[in-house]
């Protein structure tokens, strides 16, 4: 068990029953192993830790998502937590590597356990979701090898879009963060 990760996950307050189940599952996983970081692409070990970082424009609340080539979905930027790396540091690193911007990401606000789809399908990502304040006017330097497109979405556009085009938990994340912002 990795005590710091256990404490981080324990501190999360679930939004709904599914996040509570994901939290309980993750805590049981963490209690049984310290092998939580991906060592070999795409799936060694078959369950590993990921940090998502959701850029949110502070003025509009719009959300930046990337059209991920491997997953074939619109996702938040993010990636696998490297050995010895803190998940918040992963979120900041991925934001810089994937979009060329910096943003504060200190504590996760959401947790999901998801079976991957797309080119690298078949393993399980345990994802800590962070929020980063990034203005729509900030210049982006997108990783074109990893992303087919990058775009800002209004909350109304996301609500009207086909949910099958996105991470399956994005709607719940948006609901949780909207509730927390009130």
QUIMOBEL-V542100 format. One record per residue. N is the residue number from 0. SS is DSSP state (hx for helix, st for strand, lp for the rest). OMEGA is omega as a letter, one per 40 degrees, with the letter a starting at -180 (none if undefined). Layout:
((N | SS | OMEGA) (N | SS | OMEGA))
//
This chain:
((0 | lp | i) (1 | lp | a) (2 | hx | a) (3 | hx | i) (4 | hx | i) (5 | hx | i) (6 | hx | i) (7 | hx | a) (8 | hx | i) (9 | hx | a) (10 | hx | i) (11 | lp | i) (12 | lp | a) (13 | lp | i) (14 | lp | a) (15 | lp | a) (16 | hx | i) (17 | hx | i) (18 | hx | i) (19 | hx | i) (20 | hx | i) (21 | hx | i) (22 | hx | i) (23 | hx | i) (24 | hx | a) (25 | hx | i) (26 | hx | i) (27 | hx | i) (28 | hx | a) (29 | hx | i) (30 | hx | a) (31 | hx | a) (32 | lp | i) (33 | lp | a) (34 | lp | a) (35 | lp | a) (36 | lp | a) (37 | lp | i) (38 | lp | a) (39 | st | i) (40 | lp | e) (41 | lp | a) (42 | lp | i) (43 | st | e) (44 | lp | a) (45 | lp | i) (46 | st | a) (47 | st | a) (48 | st | a) (49 | st | i) (50 | st | i) (51 | st | i) (52 | st | a) (53 | st | i) (54 | st | a) (55 | st | i) (56 | lp | a) (57 | lp | a) (58 | lp | a) (59 | lp | a) (60 | lp | i) (61 | lp | a) (62 | st | i) (63 | st | i) (64 | st | i) (65 | st | i) (66 | st | a) (67 | st | a) (68 | lp | a) (69 | lp | a) (70 | lp | a) (71 | lp | i) (72 | st | i) (73 | st | a) (74 | st | i) (75 | lp | i) (76 | st | i) (77 | st | i) (78 | st | a) (79 | st | i) (80 | lp | a) (81 | lp | i) (82 | lp | i) (83 | lp | a) (84 | lp | i) (85 | lp | a) (86 | hx | i) (87 | hx | i) (88 | hx | i) (89 | hx | a) (90 | hx | i) (91 | hx | i) (92 | hx | a) (93 | hx | i) (94 | hx | i) (95 | hx | a) (96 | hx | a) (97 | hx | a) (98 | hx | i) (99 | lp | i) (100 | lp | i) (101 | lp | i) (102 | lp | i) (103 | lp | i) (104 | lp | a) (105 | lp | a) (106 | lp | i) (107 | lp | i) (108 | lp | a) (109 | st | a) (110 | st | i) (111 | st | i) (112 | st | a) (113 | st | i) (114 | st | a) (115 | lp | i) (116 | lp | i) (117 | lp | a) (118 | lp | a) (119 | lp | a) (120 | lp | i) (121 | lp | i) (122 | lp | a) (123 | st | i) (124 | st | i) (125 | st | a) (126 | st | i) (127 | st | a) (128 | st | i) (129 | st | i) (130 | st | i) (131 | st | i) (132 | st | i) (133 | lp | i) (134 | lp | i) (135 | lp | a) (136 | lp | i) (137 | lp | i) (138 | lp | a) (139 | lp | i) (140 | lp | a) (141 | lp | i) (142 | lp | a) (143 | lp | i) (144 | lp | a) (145 | lp | a) (146 | st | i) (147 | st | a) (148 | st | i) (149 | st | i) (150 | st | i) (151 | st | i) (152 | st | i) (153 | lp | i) (154 | hx | i) (155 | hx | i) (156 | hx | i) (157 | hx | i) (158 | hx | a) (159 | hx | a) (160 | lp | i) (161 | lp | a) (162 | hx | i) (163 | hx | i) (164 | hx | a) (165 | st | i) (166 | lp | a) (167 | lp | a) (168 | lp | a) (169 | hx | a) (170 | hx | i) (171 | hx | i) (172 | hx | a) (173 | hx | i) (174 | hx | a) (175 | hx | a) (176 | hx | i) (177 | hx | i) (178 | hx | a) (179 | hx | a) (180 | hx | a) (181 | lp | none))
//
